[in-house]
Amino acid sequence: MKKLIFILTSIICYAASAQKVFNANQPLVHTYSITARDIKTGELAVGVQSHWFSVGTAVPWAEAGVGVVATQSFVDKSYGAKGLTLIRQGYTAQQALDSLIEADEGRDVRQVSIIDNKGNVATYTGKKCIQYASHIKGDNFSVQSNMMLGSKVCESMAAAYVKSEGRPIAERILIAMEAAQKAGGDIRGMQAAALLIVPGKSAGQPWNERSVDLRVDDNPMPLKELSRLYNVHLAYDHMNKGDLAIEKNDMTLAMQEYDAAMKMFPFNLEMQFWTAITLINNKQVSKSLPILKSIYAKDKNWRELTRRLRPVGLLTVNDQQLKTILSL
């Protein structure tokens, strides 16, 4: 009986102590992540995967021209916003991290990485993070993990990232996370992932300064889905560049960009549709007709959308041309 009372007392004391550190706003995001800065472009990136729903809303933080933060384990989300604020005020990554850790009673269960826009790297793993837990600091990058199945996750991530030098930073991040998973990954499995990239310099437009912002909130294969979404992102980037070329009246470049997008996703009807509309608006109606006919056969709603474009000036055709197009 005395032994039972002792055990119960210990549990109650631990729970009371833990309550001071953890709350509903601090999810238990045990995970692996990588923070990095592209030496050539200055881009700042965070990649993360965890068996925790919507990990992208908790771990990765970034601001163009400032830095990136990954806050995980028993997450304190304020590390993200506060860390970036400190860097903006002139702190280095290490100074910012030291300041946050010193003020935090829950420091022993935190795991954090910060990189500033000068490439300074700071990483911390609390002594009570669940094993396997570790981090590795590299040249303009850091990898960190906790509650891993095996002990070589960070080593595998770091090696994969270094080996992929010369590729776009987004691809390097994805490669590193795949390596982490092959080394065992989260002991609980996979559920969510995220990739966040911002420019190394700010143009003063924070609403438009996320080069890549992708999240997979709940998926049995989140890294595979994140890679697919990244490819969709690249395809739509080609579409956006095509639209910009149209604005500059460069039809050759516009069609090159549209073709690149459609080659990546040949069955994407929207990419096909806007390419056809662009052809029409540039007096190449005959080239657009086979494309539109194929689209309409698959989904009649695109025919109705075509009709609605003319009244708002997005389709420049005469009555006869419109009739021909809608009759396909």
Residue pairs with C-beta under 8 A, 6 or more apart in sequence:
20 105
20 106
21 74
21 105
21 106
21 109
22 28
22 74
22 106
22 109
25 77
26 74
26 75
26 76
26 77
26 106
27 52
27 58
27 75
28 52
28 73
28 74
28 75
29 50
29 52
29 55
29 58
29 59
29 72
29 73
29 74
29 75
30 50
30 51
30 52
30 72
30 73
30 130
30 146
30 147
30 186
30 188
31 48
31 49
31 50
31 51
31 52
31 55
31 59
31 72
31 73
31 145
31 146
31 147
31 186
32 48
32 49
32 50
32 143
32 144
32 145
32 146
32 148
32 153
32 154
32 157
32 177
32 180
32 185
32 186
33 46
33 47
33 48
33 49
33 59
33 60
33 70
33 72
33 113
33 143
33 144
33 145
34 45
34 46
34 47
34 48
34 70
34 141
34 142
34 143
34 144
34 157
34 161
34 173
34 176
34 177
35 44
35 45
35 46
35 68
35 69
35 70
35 113
35 114
35 115
35 121
35 141
35 142
36 44
36 45
36 46
36 68
36 115
36 140
36 141
36 142
36 161
36 169
36 172
36 173
37 43
37 44
37 45
37 68
37 115
37 117
37 119
37 140
37 141
37 200
38 44
38 45
38 140
38 169
38 200
39 119
39 139
39 140
41 169
41 199
41 200
42 117
42 199
42 200
42 201
43 169
43 197
43 198
43 199
43 200
43 211
44 62
44 64
44 66
44 67
44 68
44 115
44 117
44 197
44 198
44 199
44 200
45 62
45 68
45 169
45 170
45 173
45 195
45 196
45 197
45 198
45 212
46 59
46 60
46 61
46 62
46 68
46 69
46 70
46 173
46 194
46 195
46 196
46 197
47 60
47 173
47 174
47 176
47 177
47 193
47 194
47 195
47 196
48 55
48 56
48 59
48 60
48 70
48 72
48 177
48 193
48 194
49 55
49 177
49 180
49 181
49 185
49 186
49 190
49 192
49 193
49 222
49 223
49 226
50 59
50 72
50 186
50 191
50 192
50 193
51 186
51 188
51 189
51 190
51 191
51 192
52 58
52 191
52 192
53 191
53 192
53 217
53 218
54 192
54 215
54 217
54 218
55 191
55 192
55 193
55 194
55 217
56 192
56 193
56 194
56 196
56 214
56 215
56 216
56 217
57 215
58 71
58 72
58 75
58 77
59 70
59 71
59 72
59 75
59 194
60 68
60 69
60 70
60 80
60 194
60 196
61 68
61 69
61 70
61 71
61 79
61 80
61 81
61 83
61 84
61 196
62 68
62 69
62 84
62 196
62 197
62 198
62 210
63 84
63 88
63 198
63 202
63 206
63 209
64 198
64 199
64 200
64 201
64 202
64 203
64 206
64 209
64 210
65 117
65 198
65 199
65 200
65 201
65 202
66 84
66 87
66 88
66 116
66 117
66 202
67 83
67 84
67 87
67 93
67 114
67 115
67 116
67 117
68 114
68 115
68 196
68 198
69 79
69 80
69 83
69 84
69 112
69 113
69 114
70 112
70 113
70 144
71 77
71 79
71 80
71 83
71 110
71 111
71 112
72 111
72 112
72 144
72 146
73 109
73 110
73 111
73 125
73 126
73 129
73 130
73 133
73 146
73 147
74 106
74 109
74 110
76 104
76 106
76 110
79 100
79 110
79 112
82 96
82 100
83 96
83 97
83 100
83 112
83 114
86 95
86 96
86 99
86 100
87 93
87 96
87 114
87 116
87 117
91 99
91 116
92 116
92 118
92 120
92 122
93 114
93 115
93 116
93 120
93 121
93 122
94 114
94 120
94 122
96 114
96 116
96 122
97 112
97 114
97 122
97 123
97 124
98 122
100 112
101 107
101 110
101 112
101 124
104 110
107 124
107 126
108 126
108 127
108 128
108 129
109 126
109 128
109 129
110 124
110 126
110 129
111 124
111 125
111 126
111 129
111 133
111 135
111 144
111 146
112 123
112 124
112 144
113 121
113 122
113 123
113 124
113 135
113 142
113 144
114 121
114 122
114 123
115 121
115 122
115 140
115 141
115 142
117 200
117 201
119 139
119 140
121 137
121 138
121 140
121 141
121 142
122 137
122 142
123 135
123 136
123 137
123 142
123 144
124 135
125 133
125 134
125 135
125 144
125 146
129 146
129 147
130 146
130 147
131 146
131 147
131 148
132 145
132 146
132 147
132 148
132 149
132 150
132 151
132 153
133 145
133 146
133 147
133 148
134 144
134 145
134 151
134 153
134 154
135 142
135 143
135 144
135 145
135 154
136 142
136 143
136 144
136 154
136 155
136 157
136 158
138 158
138 161
138 162
141 158
141 161
143 154
143 157
143 158
143 161
143 176
143 180
144 154
145 153
145 154
145 157
145 180
147 186
147 187
147 188
148 183
148 184
148 185
148 186
148 187
149 184
149 185
149 186
149 187
150 183
150 184
152 183
152 184
153 180
153 183
153 184
153 185
154 180
155 183
156 179
156 180
156 182
156 183
157 176
157 177
157 179
157 180
157 183
158 176
159 179
160 175
160 176
160 178
160 179
161 172
161 173
161 175
161 176
164 171
164 172
164 175
164 176
165 172
167 175
169 197
170 195
170 197
170 212
170 230
173 195
173 197
174 195
174 223
174 226
174 227
174 230
177 193
177 223
177 226
178 223
181 190
181 223
190 219
190 220
190 221
190 222
190 223
191 218
191 219
191 220
191 222
192 215
192 216
192 217
192 218
192 219
192 222
193 215
193 216
193 219
193 222
193 223
193 225
193 226
194 214
194 215
194 216
194 226
195 212
195 213
195 214
195 226
195 230
196 210
196 212
196 213
196 214
197 210
197 211
197 212
197 213
198 209
198 210
198 211
199 209
199 211
202 209
203 209
212 230
212 233
214 226
214 229
214 230
214 233
216 222
216 225
216 226
216 229
219 225
231 264
231 265
232 265
234 264
235 260
235 261
235 264
235 265
235 268
235 271
236 261
238 257
238 258
238 260
238 261
238 264
239 257
239 258
239 261
239 271
239 274
241 253
241 257
242 253
242 254
242 255
242 256
242 257
242 258
242 261
242 275
242 278
243 254
245 251
245 253
245 254
245 257
246 254
246 278
246 282
251 282
254 278
255 275
255 278
258 271
258 274
258 275
258 278
259 275
261 268
261 271
262 268
262 271
262 272
262 275
265 271
269 295
269 298
269 299
269 302
272 291
272 294
272 295
273 291
273 292
273 295
273 302
273 305
275 291
276 288
276 291
276 292
276 295
277 288
277 306
277 309
277 314
277 315
279 285
279 287
279 288
279 291
280 288
280 315
280 316
280 317
280 321
280 325
281 314
281 315
281 316
285 317
285 321
285 324
285 325
288 325
289 324
289 325
289 328
292 302
292 303
292 306
292 325
292 328
293 328
295 302
296 302
296 303
296 328
303 326
303 328
306 315
306 325
306 326
307 322
307 326
309 315
310 316
310 317
310 322
315 322
317 325
